[in-house]
Amino acid sequence: MSPRVPDYHTPGKRNTQSQVVSVGNPQYLALLDLKTKSYEIHHEVCLLYQIFVA
């Protein structure tokens, strides 16, 4: 029961290097998505900290 990974392929873009890495490796895409989300959350927490503490 693995969560469904959204398809990040955009027709206009050609990035062969990442396509080669991600072909047959949905966990790589999921990890990339998780890293992006955790970075966004970290950024928001920092902003909130600056607003309330600084």
C-alpha positions in Angstrom: 0.0 0.0 0.0 2.3 2.7 -1.2 0.9 6.2 -1.7 0.3 7.3 -5.3 3.1 9.5 -6.5 2.0 12.5 -8.6 3.4 12.6 -12.2 5.9 15.5 -12.5 6.6 15.0 -16.2 5.9 18.2 -18.1 5.8 17.9 -21.9 7.5 21.2 -22.6 10.6 20.5 -20.5 13.4 18.2 -21.5 15.5 17.1 -18.5 17.0 13.8 -19.6 19.2 13.4 -16.6 16.4 13.4 -14.0 14.2 11.3 -16.3 16.9 8.6 -16.4 17.2 8.6 -12.6 13.4 8.6 -12.0 12.4 6.0 -14.6 11.3 2.9 -12.7 12.0 4.6 -9.4 8.9 6.2 -8.0 10.4 6.3 -4.5 13.0 8.8 -5.9 10.1 11.1 -6.9 8.3 10.6 -3.6 11.5 11.4 -1.7 12.1 14.5 -3.8 8.5 15.7 -3.1 9.0 15.0 0.6 12.2 17.0 0.6 10.5 20.0 -1.1 7.5 19.8 1.3 9.7 19.6 4.4 11.8 22.6 3.2 8.6 24.6 2.6 7.4 23.8 6.1 10.8 24.7 7.6 10.7 28.0 5.8 7.2 28.8 7.1 8.2 27.9 10.6 11.1 30.3 10.4 8.9 33.1 9.1 6.4 32.5 12.0 9.3 32.5 14.5 10.6 35.8 13.1 7.1 37.4 13.3 6.4 36.3 16.9 9.8 36.3 18.5 11.8 39.0 16.7 
